[in-house]
Amino acid sequence: MKPYQQLPIEFSILKQREFEQIRQFLYEEAGIFLSDIKKSLVASRLCKRLKETGYQNYGDYFEFVKNNLQHIEYHHFIDALTTNETFFFRENEHFDFVKQLIKDHSQKKSWQAWSAACSSGEEAYSLAMLFADILGIDGQWQVQGSDISQRVLAKAELAHYLLERNEGIGFERLQKYCLKGVGRQSGTFLIDDILKNKVSFFTMNLTQSCESVGMCDVIFIRNVMIYFDADSKQRVINNVIKQLKVGGYLFISHTESLMHVNHRLKQIKPSIYQRI
């Protein structure tokens, strides 16, 4: 059966064997582990893909995805099974720390920051606003954002958000770095190109080599490790730390921990680590 052939569909249930195959495949491809309680979630999210592609059961759909890794449907599959939730200046204590860090190293010639699981871009643009506040929009700094999901990266590059999502940015930054939508775009805002041009986005699987990122002074890897088992978490941390300069800082979410993970980092504060 060819993908995207439209058929009258009567969907089958997701069989346990199919769920286990999908779970194993996602783990091998992205390092993300799905527990048994995620079966209904997987069925619900992939049901939408069955409707789009015309497949009548999960088994046939999965066989196509598994055997066509270069097809766009592979990316839709990954997107459907990865959770992406973020907002501007989330866990603001981390941004306060970076702000003071920049001020304390005012003679530093350049800064490189990486939002390693950036989702739709709010975290990366929050970092960019912070650097622009202190060093100026033309300062020697750059922010990179990466994610495994091409869907959310497309949103990040578009930099177009609902106005209700601006909480945390503050009025002054909205005035400096954002454009308010009017007419048909009312109720939305756009990140201004002056800031947008300082941020780059790219697809990255953190369980694989991250060398293309280059060496960074600041790395945010927040609200993503909760989806990895112990082995994948160790692999991700190993890859990410390789891109952190000596003296650089790594930030994880307050809800996450590096317990039982081998690393070469000194804990400065809860969820803040330095490479020494």
Buried (B, 14 or more C-beta within 10 A) or exposed (E): EEBEEEEEBEBBEBBEEBBEBBBEBBBEBBBBBBEEEBBEEBBEBBBEBBEBBBBBBBBBBBBBBBEEEEEEBBBBBBBBBBEBEBBBBBBEEBBEBBBEBBEEEEEEEEBBBBBBBBBBBBBBBBBBBBBBBBBEBEBEBBBBBBBBBEBBBEBBBEBBBEBEBBEBBEEEBBEBBBBBBEEEEEEBBBBBEEBBEBBBBEEBBBBBEBEEBEEBBBBBBBBBBEBBEEEBBBBBBBBBBBBBBEEBBBBBBBEBBBEEBEBEBEEEEEBBBBBE
